[in-house]
Amino acid sequence: MSKTSFNIIYVIAGIFVLSATAFKVFQPIQVLPRMRLAPAYQFINQDGQALTSETLRGHFALYSFTYTHCPEPCYNSSDTIQEIQSRLGEVNLGSIPVSFVSISVDPDRDTPEVLKEYGEAQNADFTQWYFATTSNKSLLKTIVGAGFETYYEDKGNGEFALDPGFVLVDGWGIIRSEYRYTTEVSDADRILRHLGVLAEEVQNSTGSAKLAYEAAHLFLCYAP
């Protein structure tokens, strides 16, 4: 083996040791997993304006999936978003903006005008909470079904089979958490806690602390 190869091995080993040491020093540190890249998209929002994945670069973004004609009983993700929005002051976010995106899977009926009326009924703050979709149904299926891994199907009678849930994306466009199932802790409480975990990582992962956060990822120290 060449001297260069040995040097590379020593460098990698040194980084590993430093990461492990920093992890021990800075415990307890918890992180959210870097699950996968969120899909790129270009939607039209409730104001008829373009909303793209790049628009929200640098934001923490919470995605939900819905349609405005969902019959009762219908899971209403808006209640959870309203609670989170009203409690954001409980989380030390620093200067990191948080946005909410409710994606409609029913573009035929959910025009920008309908989405805006629906948002107003939810008392949505449109500077932070967007309602959006695309008329390209094939693309919509790819974004929601494949990209966000959220199942939905047009039943052909004006109703959709739709798995409710939320997806949390960080400022780099990486999916960091998914909320698919009911837990003992409410979605709002858990999502708020996770926003705090993400904010701490962004604000503190510099210098030796960055090694500690990378070690937390390496050792799978994930926040519940």
PyMOL commands that place a pseudoatom at each C-alpha (Angstrom):
pseudoatom trace, name=CA, resn=MET, resi=1, chain=A, elem=C, hetatm=0, pos=[0.000, 0.000, 0.000]
pseudoatom trace, name=CA, resn=SER, resi=2, chain=A, elem=C, hetatm=0, pos=[1.334, 3.437, -0.927]
pseudoatom trace, name=CA, resn=LYS, resi=3, chain=A, elem=C, hetatm=0, pos=[2.294, 6.135, 1.550]
pseudoatom trace, name=CA, resn=THR, resi=4, chain=A, elem=C, hetatm=0, pos=[-0.545, 8.287, 0.206]
pseudoatom trace, name=CA, resn=SER, resi=5, chain=A, elem=C, hetatm=0, pos=[-3.085, 5.554, 0.956]
pseudoatom trace, name=CA, resn=PHE, resi=6, chain=A, elem=C, hetatm=0, pos=[-1.771, 5.233, 4.513]
pseudoatom trace, name=CA, resn=ASN, resi=7, chain=A, elem=C, hetatm=0, pos=[-2.063, 8.993, 4.967]
pseudoatom trace, name=CA, resn=ILE, resi=8, chain=A, elem=C, hetatm=0, pos=[-5.681, 8.947, 3.809]
pseudoatom trace, name=CA, resn=ILE, resi=9, chain=A, elem=C, hetatm=0, pos=[-6.479, 6.133, 6.237]
pseudoatom trace, name=CA, resn=TYR, resi=10, chain=A, elem=C, hetatm=0, pos=[-4.838, 8.055, 9.091]
pseudoatom trace, name=CA, resn=VAL, resi=11, chain=A, elem=C, hetatm=0, pos=[-6.833, 11.185, 8.242]
pseudoatom trace, name=CA, resn=ILE, resi=12, chain=A, elem=C, hetatm=0, pos=[-10.121, 9.262, 8.147]
pseudoatom trace, name=CA, resn=ALA, resi=13, chain=A, elem=C, hetatm=0, pos=[-9.290, 7.519, 11.407]
pseudoatom trace, name=CA, resn=GLY, resi=14, chain=A, elem=C, hetatm=0, pos=[-8.370, 10.845, 12.975]
pseudoatom trace, name=CA, resn=ILE, resi=15, chain=A, elem=C, hetatm=0, pos=[-11.676, 12.398, 11.940]
pseudoatom trace, name=CA, resn=PHE, resi=16, chain=A, elem=C, hetatm=0, pos=[-13.535, 9.432, 13.389]
pseudoatom trace, name=CA, resn=VAL, resi=17, chain=A, elem=C, hetatm=0, pos=[-11.664, 9.689, 16.695]
pseudoatom trace, name=CA, resn=LEU, resi=18, chain=A, elem=C, hetatm=0, pos=[-12.240, 13.438, 16.901]
pseudoatom trace, name=CA, resn=SER, resi=19, chain=A, elem=C, hetatm=0, pos=[-15.936, 12.968, 16.150]
pseudoatom trace, name=CA, resn=ALA, resi=20, chain=A, elem=C, hetatm=0, pos=[-16.288, 10.291, 18.799]
pseudoatom trace, name=CA, resn=THR, resi=21, chain=A, elem=C, hetatm=0, pos=[-14.393, 12.415, 21.331]
pseudoatom trace, name=CA, resn=ALA, resi=22, chain=A, elem=C, hetatm=0, pos=[-16.480, 15.488, 20.590]
pseudoatom trace, name=CA, resn=PHE, resi=23, chain=A, elem=C, hetatm=0, pos=[-19.609, 13.386, 20.873]
pseudoatom trace, name=CA, resn=LYS, resi=24, chain=A, elem=C, hetatm=0, pos=[-18.604, 12.258, 24.362]
pseudoatom trace, name=CA, resn=VAL, resi=25, chain=A, elem=C, hetatm=0, pos=[-17.720, 15.794, 25.425]
pseudoatom trace, name=CA, resn=PHE, resi=26, chain=A, elem=C, hetatm=0, pos=[-20.915, 17.406, 24.162]
pseudoatom trace, name=CA, resn=GLN, resi=27, chain=A, elem=C, hetatm=0, pos=[-23.445, 14.707, 25.101]
pseudoatom trace, name=CA, resn=PRO, resi=28, chain=A, elem=C, hetatm=0, pos=[-26.361, 14.657, 25.248]
pseudoatom trace, name=CA, resn=ILE, resi=29, chain=A, elem=C, hetatm=0, pos=[-26.946, 15.771, 21.661]
pseudoatom trace, name=CA, resn=GLN, resi=30, chain=A, elem=C, hetatm=0, pos=[-29.903, 14.579, 19.649]
pseudoatom trace, name=CA, resn=VAL, resi=31, chain=A, elem=C, hetatm=0, pos=[-30.539, 15.124, 15.976]
pseudoatom trace, name=CA, resn=LEU, resi=32, chain=A, elem=C, hetatm=0, pos=[-33.144, 14.298, 13.369]
pseudoatom trace, name=CA, resn=PRO, resi=33, chain=A, elem=C, hetatm=0, pos=[-32.107, 11.814, 10.676]
pseudoatom trace, name=CA, resn=ARG, resi=34, chain=A, elem=C, hetatm=0, pos=[-31.178, 13.019, 7.211]
pseudoatom trace, name=CA, resn=MET, resi=35, chain=A, elem=C, hetatm=0, pos=[-33.704, 10.795, 5.500]
pseudoatom trace, name=CA, resn=ARG, resi=36, chain=A, elem=C, hetatm=0, pos=[-33.538, 11.801, 1.829]
pseudoatom trace, name=CA, resn=LEU, resi=37, chain=A, elem=C, hetatm=0, pos=[-33.802, 14.817, -0.438]
pseudoatom trace, name=CA, resn=ALA, resi=38, chain=A, elem=C, hetatm=0, pos=[-37.244, 16.344, -0.683]
pseudoatom trace, name=CA, resn=PRO, resi=39, chain=A, elem=C, hetatm=0, pos=[-38.633, 16.523, -4.228]
pseudoatom trace, name=CA, resn=ALA, resi=40, chain=A, elem=C, hetatm=0, pos=[-38.182, 19.641, -6.308]
pseudoatom trace, name=CA, resn=TYR, resi=41, chain=A, elem=C, hetatm=0, pos=[-41.451, 21.217, -7.379]
pseudoatom trace, name=CA, resn=GLN, resi=42, chain=A, elem=C, hetatm=0, pos=[-43.147, 24.226, -8.907]
pseudoatom trace, name=CA, resn=PHE, resi=43, chain=A, elem=C, hetatm=0, pos=[-46.686, 24.817, -7.687]
pseudoatom trace, name=CA, resn=ILE, resi=44, chain=A, elem=C, hetatm=0, pos=[-49.229, 27.607, -7.959]
pseudoatom trace, name=CA, resn=ASN, resi=45, chain=A, elem=C, hetatm=0, pos=[-50.294, 28.981, -4.593]
pseudoatom trace, name=CA, resn=GLN, resi=46, chain=A, elem=C, hetatm=0, pos=[-53.546, 30.482, -3.319]
pseudoatom trace, name=CA, resn=ASP, resi=47, chain=A, elem=C, hetatm=0, pos=[-52.653, 33.852, -4.848]
pseudoatom trace, name=CA, resn=GLY, resi=48, chain=A, elem=C, hetatm=0, pos=[-52.013, 32.389, -8.295]
pseudoatom trace, name=CA, resn=GLN, resi=49, chain=A, elem=C, hetatm=0, pos=[-48.268, 32.876, -7.858]
pseudoatom trace, name=CA, resn=ALA, resi=50, chain=A, elem=C, hetatm=0, pos=[-45.458, 30.377, -8.313]
pseudoatom trace, name=CA, resn=LEU, resi=51, chain=A, elem=C, hetatm=0, pos=[-44.301, 28.518, -5.225]
pseudoatom trace, name=CA, resn=THR, resi=52, chain=A, elem=C, hetatm=0, pos=[-41.174, 26.442, -5.741]
pseudoatom trace, name=CA, resn=SER, resi=53, chain=A, elem=C, hetatm=0, pos=[-38.938, 24.320, -3.583]
pseudoatom trace, name=CA, resn=GLU, resi=54, chain=A, elem=C, hetatm=0, pos=[-36.266, 26.986, -4.071]
pseudoatom trace, name=CA, resn=THR, resi=55, chain=A, elem=C, hetatm=0, pos=[-38.626, 29.634, -2.676]
pseudoatom trace, name=CA, resn=LEU, resi=56, chain=A, elem=C, hetatm=0, pos=[-38.370, 27.909, 0.692]
pseudoatom trace, name=CA, resn=ARG, resi=57, chain=A, elem=C, hetatm=0, pos=[-34.632, 27.275, 0.661]
pseudoatom trace, name=CA, resn=GLY, resi=58, chain=A, elem=C, hetatm=0, pos=[-33.318, 28.297, 4.074]
pseudoatom trace, name=CA, resn=HIS, resi=59, chain=A, elem=C, hetatm=0, pos=[-36.719, 27.725, 5.709]
pseudoatom trace, name=CA, resn=PHE, resi=60, chain=A, elem=C, hetatm=0, pos=[-37.894, 24.867, 7.855]
pseudoatom trace, name=CA, resn=ALA, resi=61, chain=A, elem=C, hetatm=0, pos=[-40.939, 23.698, 5.894]
pseudoatom trace, name=CA, resn=LEU, resi=62, chain=A, elem=C, hetatm=0, pos=[-43.759, 21.485, 7.142]
pseudoatom trace, name=CA, resn=TYR, resi=63, chain=A, elem=C, hetatm=0, pos=[-45.731, 19.837, 4.340]
pseudoatom trace, name=CA, resn=SER, resi=64, chain=A, elem=C, hetatm=0, pos=[-49.235, 18.430, 4.615]
pseudoatom trace, name=CA, resn=PHE, resi=65, chain=A, elem=C, hetatm=0, pos=[-51.559, 16.896, 2.029]
pseudoatom trace, name=CA, resn=THR, resi=66, chain=A, elem=C, hetatm=0, pos=[-55.251, 17.550, 1.642]
pseudoatom trace, name=CA, resn=TYR, resi=67, chain=A, elem=C, hetatm=0, pos=[-58.132, 18.505, -0.635]
pseudoatom trace, name=CA, resn=THR, resi=68, chain=A, elem=C, hetatm=0, pos=[-60.802, 21.055, 0.149]
pseudoatom trace, name=CA, resn=HIS, resi=69, chain=A, elem=C, hetatm=0, pos=[-63.803, 18.862, -0.711]
pseudoatom trace, name=CA, resn=CYS, resi=70, chain=A, elem=C, hetatm=0, pos=[-62.840, 16.080, 1.688]
pseudoatom trace, name=CA, resn=PRO, resi=71, chain=A, elem=C, hetatm=0, pos=[-66.143, 14.798, 3.170]
pseudoatom trace, name=CA, resn=GLU, resi=72, chain=A, elem=C, hetatm=0, pos=[-66.747, 14.259, 6.867]
pseudoatom trace, name=CA, resn=PRO, resi=73, chain=A, elem=C, hetatm=0, pos=[-65.289, 12.554, 8.756]
pseudoatom trace, name=CA, resn=CYS, resi=74, chain=A, elem=C, hetatm=0, pos=[-62.070, 13.946, 7.320]
pseudoatom trace, name=CA, resn=TYR, resi=75, chain=A, elem=C, hetatm=0, pos=[-58.695, 14.285, 8.995]
pseudoatom trace, name=CA, resn=ASN, resi=76, chain=A, elem=C, hetatm=0, pos=[-58.050, 18.012, 9.267]
pseudoatom trace, name=CA, resn=SER, resi=77, chain=A, elem=C, hetatm=0, pos=[-54.324, 18.718, 9.273]
pseudoatom trace, name=CA, resn=SER, resi=78, chain=A, elem=C, hetatm=0, pos=[-55.123, 22.425, 9.505]
pseudoatom trace, name=CA, resn=ASP, resi=79, chain=A, elem=C, hetatm=0, pos=[-55.958, 22.102, 13.206]
pseudoatom trace, name=CA, resn=THR, resi=80, chain=A, elem=C, hetatm=0, pos=[-52.449, 20.824, 13.910]
pseudoatom trace, name=CA, resn=ILE, resi=81, chain=A, elem=C, hetatm=0, pos=[-50.826, 23.521, 11.774]
pseudoatom trace, name=CA, resn=GLN, resi=82, chain=A, elem=C, hetatm=0, pos=[-52.847, 26.237, 13.499]
pseudoatom trace, name=CA, resn=GLU, resi=83, chain=A, elem=C, hetatm=0, pos=[-51.654, 24.979, 16.879]
pseudoatom trace, name=CA, resn=ILE, resi=84, chain=A, elem=C, hetatm=0, pos=[-48.019, 24.826, 15.755]
pseudoatom trace, name=CA, resn=GLN, resi=85, chain=A, elem=C, hetatm=0, pos=[-48.222, 28.288, 14.230]
pseudoatom trace, name=CA, resn=SER, resi=86, chain=A, elem=C, hetatm=0, pos=[-49.667, 29.746, 17.439]
pseudoatom trace, name=CA, resn=ARG, resi=87, chain=A, elem=C, hetatm=0, pos=[-46.960, 28.086, 19.572]
pseudoatom trace, name=CA, resn=LEU, resi=88, chain=A, elem=C, hetatm=0, pos=[-43.841, 28.829, 17.505]
pseudoatom trace, name=CA, resn=GLY, resi=89, chain=A, elem=C, hetatm=0, pos=[-42.806, 31.327, 20.156]
pseudoatom trace, name=CA, resn=GLU, resi=90, chain=A, elem=C, hetatm=0, pos=[-42.114, 28.361, 22.453]
pseudoatom trace, name=CA, resn=VAL, resi=91, chain=A, elem=C, hetatm=0, pos=[-39.223, 27.296, 20.202]
pseudoatom trace, name=CA, resn=ASN, resi=92, chain=A, elem=C, hetatm=0, pos=[-35.867, 29.069, 19.995]
pseudoatom trace, name=CA, resn=LEU, resi=93, chain=A, elem=C, hetatm=0, pos=[-35.670, 29.320, 16.219]
pseudoatom trace, name=CA, resn=GLY, resi=94, chain=A, elem=C, hetatm=0, pos=[-33.307, 32.268, 16.081]
pseudoatom trace, name=CA, resn=SER, resi=95, chain=A, elem=C, hetatm=0, pos=[-33.647, 33.858, 12.654]
pseudoatom trace, name=CA, resn=ILE, resi=96, chain=A, elem=C, hetatm=0, pos=[-34.730, 30.655, 10.885]
pseudoatom trace, name=CA, resn=PRO, resi=97, chain=A, elem=C, hetatm=0, pos=[-38.129, 31.093, 9.201]
pseudoatom trace, name=CA, resn=VAL, resi=98, chain=A, elem=C, hetatm=0, pos=[-40.764, 28.350, 9.362]
pseudoatom trace, name=CA, resn=SER, resi=99, chain=A, elem=C, hetatm=0, pos=[-43.226, 27.821, 6.522]
pseudoatom trace, name=CA, resn=PHE, resi=100, chain=A, elem=C, hetatm=0, pos=[-46.235, 25.548, 6.111]
pseudoatom trace, name=CA, resn=VAL, resi=101, chain=A, elem=C, hetatm=0, pos=[-47.275, 24.107, 2.748]
pseudoatom trace, name=CA, resn=SER, resi=102, chain=A, elem=C, hetatm=0, pos=[-50.631, 22.364, 2.336]
pseudoatom trace, name=CA, resn=ILE, resi=103, chain=A, elem=C, hetatm=0, pos=[-50.580, 20.540, -1.000]
pseudoatom trace, name=CA, resn=SER, resi=104, chain=A, elem=C, hetatm=0, pos=[-53.926, 19.758, -2.623]
pseudoatom trace, name=CA, resn=VAL, resi=105, chain=A, elem=C, hetatm=0, pos=[-54.211, 16.452, -4.495]
pseudoatom trace, name=CA, resn=ASP, resi=106, chain=A, elem=C, hetatm=0, pos=[-57.361, 17.697, -6.287]
pseudoatom trace, name=CA, resn=PRO, resi=107, chain=A, elem=C, hetatm=0, pos=[-56.206, 20.343, -8.772]
pseudoatom trace, name=CA, resn=ASP, resi=108, chain=A, elem=C, hetatm=0, pos=[-59.396, 20.156, -10.866]
pseudoatom trace, name=CA, resn=ARG, resi=109, chain=A, elem=C, hetatm=0, pos=[-61.479, 21.686, -8.082]
pseudoatom trace, name=CA, resn=ASP, resi=110, chain=A, elem=C, hetatm=0, pos=[-58.842, 23.320, -5.913]
pseudoatom trace, name=CA, resn=THR, resi=111, chain=A, elem=C, hetatm=0, pos=[-58.126, 26.399, -7.974]
pseudoatom trace, name=CA, resn=PRO, resi=112, chain=A, elem=C, hetatm=0, pos=[-56.159, 29.272, -6.426]
pseudoatom trace, name=CA, resn=GLU, resi=113, chain=A, elem=C, hetatm=0, pos=[-59.448, 31.005, -5.595]
pseudoatom trace, name=CA, resn=VAL, resi=114, chain=A, elem=C, hetatm=0, pos=[-60.825, 27.918, -3.837]
pseudoatom trace, name=CA, resn=LEU, resi=115, chain=A, elem=C, hetatm=0, pos=[-57.560, 27.370, -1.969]
pseudoatom trace, name=CA, resn=LYS, resi=116, chain=A, elem=C, hetatm=0, pos=[-57.521, 30.981, -0.798]
pseudoatom trace, name=CA, resn=GLU, resi=117, chain=A, elem=C, hetatm=0, pos=[-61.095, 30.759, 0.446]
pseudoatom trace, name=CA, resn=TYR, resi=118, chain=A, elem=C, hetatm=0, pos=[-60.224, 27.516, 2.215]
pseudoatom trace, name=CA, resn=GLY, resi=119, chain=A, elem=C, hetatm=0, pos=[-57.135, 29.074, 3.787]
pseudoatom trace, name=CA, resn=GLU, resi=120, chain=A, elem=C, hetatm=0, pos=[-59.116, 32.064, 4.989]
pseudoatom trace, name=CA, resn=ALA, resi=121, chain=A, elem=C, hetatm=0, pos=[-61.571, 29.671, 6.648]
pseudoatom trace, name=CA, resn=GLN, resi=122, chain=A, elem=C, hetatm=0, pos=[-58.583, 28.165, 8.497]
pseudoatom trace, name=CA, resn=ASN, resi=123, chain=A, elem=C, hetatm=0, pos=[-57.452, 31.652, 9.625]
pseudoatom trace, name=CA, resn=ALA, resi=124, chain=A, elem=C, hetatm=0, pos=[-54.198, 31.012, 7.777]
pseudoatom trace, name=CA, resn=ASP, resi=125, chain=A, elem=C, hetatm=0, pos=[-51.399, 33.564, 7.792]
pseudoatom trace, name=CA, resn=PHE, resi=126, chain=A, elem=C, hetatm=0, pos=[-50.585, 33.571, 4.076]
pseudoatom trace, name=CA, resn=THR, resi=127, chain=A, elem=C, hetatm=0, pos=[-47.153, 35.072, 4.699]
pseudoatom trace, name=CA, resn=GLN, resi=128, chain=A, elem=C, hetatm=0, pos=[-46.176, 31.781, 6.301]
pseudoatom trace, name=CA, resn=TRP, resi=129, chain=A, elem=C, hetatm=0, pos=[-48.782, 29.212, 5.296]
pseudoatom trace, name=CA, resn=TYR, resi=130, chain=A, elem=C, hetatm=0, pos=[-49.208, 28.336, 1.626]
pseudoatom trace, name=CA, resn=PHE, resi=131, chain=A, elem=C, hetatm=0, pos=[-51.938, 26.320, -0.094]
pseudoatom trace, name=CA, resn=ALA, resi=132, chain=A, elem=C, hetatm=0, pos=[-50.748, 25.033, -3.439]
pseudoatom trace, name=CA, resn=THR, resi=133, chain=A, elem=C, hetatm=0, pos=[-51.070, 22.476, -6.213]
pseudoatom trace, name=CA, resn=THR, resi=134, chain=A, elem=C, hetatm=0, pos=[-50.274, 21.922, -9.896]
pseudoatom trace, name=CA, resn=SER, resi=135, chain=A, elem=C, hetatm=0, pos=[-52.590, 21.160, -12.795]
pseudoatom trace, name=CA, resn=ASN, resi=136, chain=A, elem=C, hetatm=0, pos=[-50.113, 18.537, -14.031]
pseudoatom trace, name=CA, resn=LYS, resi=137, chain=A, elem=C, hetatm=0, pos=[-51.602, 15.463, -12.350]
pseudoatom trace, name=CA, resn=SER, resi=138, chain=A, elem=C, hetatm=0, pos=[-48.799, 13.146, -13.410]
pseudoatom trace, name=CA, resn=LEU, resi=139, chain=A, elem=C, hetatm=0, pos=[-46.214, 15.493, -11.948]
pseudoatom trace, name=CA, resn=LEU, resi=140, chain=A, elem=C, hetatm=0, pos=[-48.315, 15.942, -8.797]
pseudoatom trace, name=CA, resn=LYS, resi=141, chain=A, elem=C, hetatm=0, pos=[-48.424, 12.178, -8.326]
pseudoatom trace, name=CA, resn=THR, resi=142, chain=A, elem=C, hetatm=0, pos=[-44.656, 11.988, -8.705]
pseudoatom trace, name=CA, resn=ILE, resi=143, chain=A, elem=C, hetatm=0, pos=[-44.033, 14.802, -6.219]
pseudoatom trace, name=CA, resn=VAL, resi=144, chain=A, elem=C, hetatm=0, pos=[-46.496, 13.657, -3.558]
pseudoatom trace, name=CA, resn=GLY, resi=145, chain=A, elem=C, hetatm=0, pos=[-46.450, 9.904, -4.111]
pseudoatom trace, name=CA, resn=ALA, resi=146, chain=A, elem=C, hetatm=0, pos=[-42.803, 9.263, -4.954]
pseudoatom trace, name=CA, resn=GLY, resi=147, chain=A, elem=C, hetatm=0, pos=[-41.061, 12.334, -3.540]
pseudoatom trace, name=CA, resn=PHE, resi=148, chain=A, elem=C, hetatm=0, pos=[-42.926, 12.773, -0.260]
pseudoatom trace, name=CA, resn=GLU, resi=149, chain=A, elem=C, hetatm=0, pos=[-43.934, 9.084, -0.178]
pseudoatom trace, name=CA, resn=THR, resi=150, chain=A, elem=C, hetatm=0, pos=[-47.528, 9.968, 0.643]
pseudoatom trace, name=CA, resn=TYR, resi=151, chain=A, elem=C, hetatm=0, pos=[-50.181, 7.677, -0.813]
pseudoatom trace, name=CA, resn=TYR, resi=152, chain=A, elem=C, hetatm=0, pos=[-53.281, 9.057, -2.460]
pseudoatom trace, name=CA, resn=GLU, resi=153, chain=A, elem=C, hetatm=0, pos=[-55.671, 7.826, -5.140]
pseudoatom trace, name=CA, resn=ASP, resi=154, chain=A, elem=C, hetatm=0, pos=[-58.548, 9.411, -7.023]
pseudoatom trace, name=CA, resn=LYS, resi=155, chain=A, elem=C, hetatm=0, pos=[-61.562, 7.178, -6.321]
pseudoatom trace, name=CA, resn=GLY, resi=156, chain=A, elem=C, hetatm=0, pos=[-63.410, 8.678, -9.277]
pseudoatom trace, name=CA, resn=ASN, resi=157, chain=A, elem=C, hetatm=0, pos=[-66.437, 9.885, -7.327]
pseudoatom trace, name=CA, resn=GLY, resi=158, chain=A, elem=C, hetatm=0, pos=[-65.078, 13.210, -6.189]
pseudoatom trace, name=CA, resn=GLU, resi=159, chain=A, elem=C, hetatm=0, pos=[-63.316, 11.624, -3.248]
pseudoatom trace, name=CA, resn=PHE, resi=160, chain=A, elem=C, hetatm=0, pos=[-59.704, 10.624, -2.704]
pseudoatom trace, name=CA, resn=ALA, resi=161, chain=A, elem=C, hetatm=0, pos=[-58.083, 7.916, -0.662]
pseudoatom trace, name=CA, resn=LEU, resi=162, chain=A, elem=C, hetatm=0, pos=[-55.378, 9.871, 1.145]
pseudoatom trace, name=CA, resn=ASP, resi=163, chain=A, elem=C, hetatm=0, pos=[-52.976, 8.917, 3.902]
pseudoatom trace, name=CA, resn=PRO, resi=164, chain=A, elem=C, hetatm=0, pos=[-52.808, 11.910, 6.258]
pseudoatom trace, name=CA, resn=GLY, resi=165, chain=A, elem=C, hetatm=0, pos=[-49.522, 13.057, 7.665]
pseudoatom trace, name=CA, resn=PHE, resi=166, chain=A, elem=C, hetatm=0, pos=[-46.799, 15.679, 7.716]
pseudoatom trace, name=CA, resn=VAL, resi=167, chain=A, elem=C, hetatm=0, pos=[-43.268, 15.871, 6.317]
pseudoatom trace, name=CA, resn=LEU, resi=168, chain=A, elem=C, hetatm=0, pos=[-40.625, 18.156, 7.848]
pseudoatom trace, name=CA, resn=VAL, resi=169, chain=A, elem=C, hetatm=0, pos=[-37.921, 19.500, 5.517]
pseudoatom trace, name=CA, resn=ASP, resi=170, chain=A, elem=C, hetatm=0, pos=[-34.868, 21.498, 6.581]
pseudoatom trace, name=CA, resn=GLY, resi=171, chain=A, elem=C, hetatm=0, pos=[-33.372, 24.566, 4.938]
pseudoatom trace, name=CA, resn=TRP, resi=172, chain=A, elem=C, hetatm=0, pos=[-31.154, 22.457, 2.648]
pseudoatom trace, name=CA, resn=GLY, resi=173, chain=A, elem=C, hetatm=0, pos=[-34.135, 20.606, 1.208]
pseudoatom trace, name=CA, resn=ILE, resi=174, chain=A, elem=C, hetatm=0, pos=[-33.557, 17.393, 3.172]
pseudoatom trace, name=CA, resn=ILE, resi=175, chain=A, elem=C, hetatm=0, pos=[-36.445, 15.474, 4.709]
pseudoatom trace, name=CA, resn=ARG, resi=176, chain=A, elem=C, hetatm=0, pos=[-35.746, 15.212, 8.434]
pseudoatom trace, name=CA, resn=SER, resi=177, chain=A, elem=C, hetatm=0, pos=[-38.931, 13.685, 9.846]
pseudoatom trace, name=CA, resn=GLU, resi=178, chain=A, elem=C, hetatm=0, pos=[-42.257, 12.180, 8.802]
pseudoatom trace, name=CA, resn=TYR, resi=179, chain=A, elem=C, hetatm=0, pos=[-45.400, 12.016, 10.902]
pseudoatom trace, name=CA, resn=ARG, resi=180, chain=A, elem=C, hetatm=0, pos=[-47.603, 9.250, 9.579]
pseudoatom trace, name=CA, resn=TYR, resi=181, chain=A, elem=C, hetatm=0, pos=[-49.152, 7.585, 12.576]
pseudoatom trace, name=CA, resn=THR, resi=182, chain=A, elem=C, hetatm=0, pos=[-50.808, 8.526, 15.845]
pseudoatom trace, name=CA, resn=THR, resi=183, chain=A, elem=C, hetatm=0, pos=[-48.454, 8.558, 18.831]
pseudoatom trace, name=CA, resn=GLU, resi=184, chain=A, elem=C, hetatm=0, pos=[-48.905, 9.159, 22.547]
pseudoatom trace, name=CA, resn=VAL, resi=185, chain=A, elem=C, hetatm=0, pos=[-47.486, 12.642, 21.996]
pseudoatom trace, name=CA, resn=SER, resi=186, chain=A, elem=C, hetatm=0, pos=[-49.586, 14.921, 19.795]
pseudoatom trace, name=CA, resn=ASP, resi=187, chain=A, elem=C, hetatm=0, pos=[-48.277, 15.766, 16.339]
pseudoatom trace, name=CA, resn=ALA, resi=188, chain=A, elem=C, hetatm=0, pos=[-48.092, 19.438, 17.322]
pseudoatom trace, name=CA, resn=ASP, resi=189, chain=A, elem=C, hetatm=0, pos=[-45.992, 18.761, 20.432]
pseudoatom trace, name=CA, resn=ARG, resi=190, chain=A, elem=C, hetatm=0, pos=[-43.661, 16.418, 18.576]
pseudoatom trace, name=CA, resn=ILE, resi=191, chain=A, elem=C, hetatm=0, pos=[-43.231, 18.691, 15.569]
pseudoatom trace, name=CA, resn=LEU, resi=192, chain=A, elem=C, hetatm=0, pos=[-42.512, 21.696, 17.796]
pseudoatom trace, name=CA, resn=ARG, resi=193, chain=A, elem=C, hetatm=0, pos=[-39.887, 19.685, 19.662]
pseudoatom trace, name=CA, resn=HIS, resi=194, chain=A, elem=C, hetatm=0, pos=[-38.327, 18.593, 16.370]
pseudoatom trace, name=CA, resn=LEU, resi=195, chain=A, elem=C, hetatm=0, pos=[-38.230, 22.177, 15.105]
pseudoatom trace, name=CA, resn=GLY, resi=196, chain=A, elem=C, hetatm=0, pos=[-36.257, 23.010, 18.232]
pseudoatom trace, name=CA, resn=VAL, resi=197, chain=A, elem=C, hetatm=0, pos=[-33.860, 20.117, 17.638]
pseudoatom trace, name=CA, resn=LEU, resi=198, chain=A, elem=C, hetatm=0, pos=[-33.269, 21.260, 14.051]
pseudoatom trace, name=CA, resn=ALA, resi=199, chain=A, elem=C, hetatm=0, pos=[-32.751, 24.867, 15.109]
pseudoatom trace, name=CA, resn=GLU, resi=200, chain=A, elem=C, hetatm=0, pos=[-30.194, 23.850, 17.744]
pseudoatom trace, name=CA, resn=GLU, resi=201, chain=A, elem=C, hetatm=0, pos=[-28.245, 21.884, 15.140]
pseudoatom trace, name=CA, resn=VAL, resi=202, chain=A, elem=C, hetatm=0, pos=[-28.204, 24.791, 12.690]
pseudoatom trace, name=CA, resn=GLN, resi=203, chain=A, elem=C, hetatm=0, pos=[-27.252, 27.355, 15.337]
pseudoatom trace, name=CA, resn=ASN, resi=204, chain=A, elem=C, hetatm=0, pos=[-24.646, 25.312, 17.208]
pseudoatom trace, name=CA, resn=SER, resi=205, chain=A, elem=C, hetatm=0, pos=[-22.948, 22.991, 14.731]
pseudoatom trace, name=CA, resn=THR, resi=206, chain=A, elem=C, hetatm=0, pos=[-19.784, 25.012, 14.148]
pseudoatom trace, name=CA, resn=GLY, resi=207, chain=A, elem=C, hetatm=0, pos=[-16.188, 24.250, 15.109]
pseudoatom trace, name=CA, resn=SER, resi=208, chain=A, elem=C, hetatm=0, pos=[-15.770, 21.295, 17.455]
pseudoatom trace, name=CA, resn=ALA, resi=209, chain=A, elem=C, hetatm=0, pos=[-19.520, 21.278, 18.098]
pseudoatom trace, name=CA, resn=LYS, resi=210, chain=A, elem=C, hetatm=0, pos=[-20.031, 20.427, 14.427]
pseudoatom trace, name=CA, resn=LEU, resi=211, chain=A, elem=C, hetatm=0, pos=[-18.035, 17.242, 14.989]
pseudoatom trace, name=CA, resn=ALA, resi=212, chain=A, elem=C, hetatm=0, pos=[-20.310, 16.431, 17.912]
pseudoatom trace, name=CA, resn=TYR, resi=213, chain=A, elem=C, hetatm=0, pos=[-23.395, 16.814, 15.739]
pseudoatom trace, name=CA, resn=GLU, resi=214, chain=A, elem=C, hetatm=0, pos=[-21.872, 14.684, 12.994]
pseudoatom trace, name=CA, resn=ALA, resi=215, chain=A, elem=C, hetatm=0, pos=[-21.083, 12.062, 15.634]
pseudoatom trace, name=CA, resn=ALA, resi=216, chain=A, elem=C, hetatm=0, pos=[-24.702, 12.192, 16.784]
pseudoatom trace, name=CA, resn=HIS, resi=217, chain=A, elem=C, hetatm=0, pos=[-25.729, 11.396, 13.203]
pseudoatom trace, name=CA, resn=LEU, resi=218, chain=A, elem=C, hetatm=0, pos=[-23.074, 8.685, 12.991]
pseudoatom trace, name=CA, resn=PHE, resi=219, chain=A, elem=C, hetatm=0, pos=[-24.267, 7.018, 16.197]
pseudoatom trace, name=CA, resn=LEU, resi=220, chain=A, elem=C, hetatm=0, pos=[-27.951, 7.473, 15.300]
pseudoatom trace, name=CA, resn=CYS, resi=221, chain=A, elem=C, hetatm=0, pos=[-28.767, 9.634, 18.317]
pseudoatom trace, name=CA, resn=TYR, resi=222, chain=A, elem=C, hetatm=0, pos=[-32.188, 10.571, 17.031]
pseudoatom trace, name=CA, resn=ALA, resi=223, chain=A, elem=C, hetatm=0, pos=[-34.743, 12.630, 18.927]
pseudoatom trace, name=CA, resn=PRO, resi=224, chain=A, elem=C, hetatm=0, pos=[-37.951, 10.700, 19.681]
for i in range(1, 224): cmd.bond("trace and resi %d" % i, "trace and resi %d" % (i + 1))
show_as sticks, trace
zoom trace
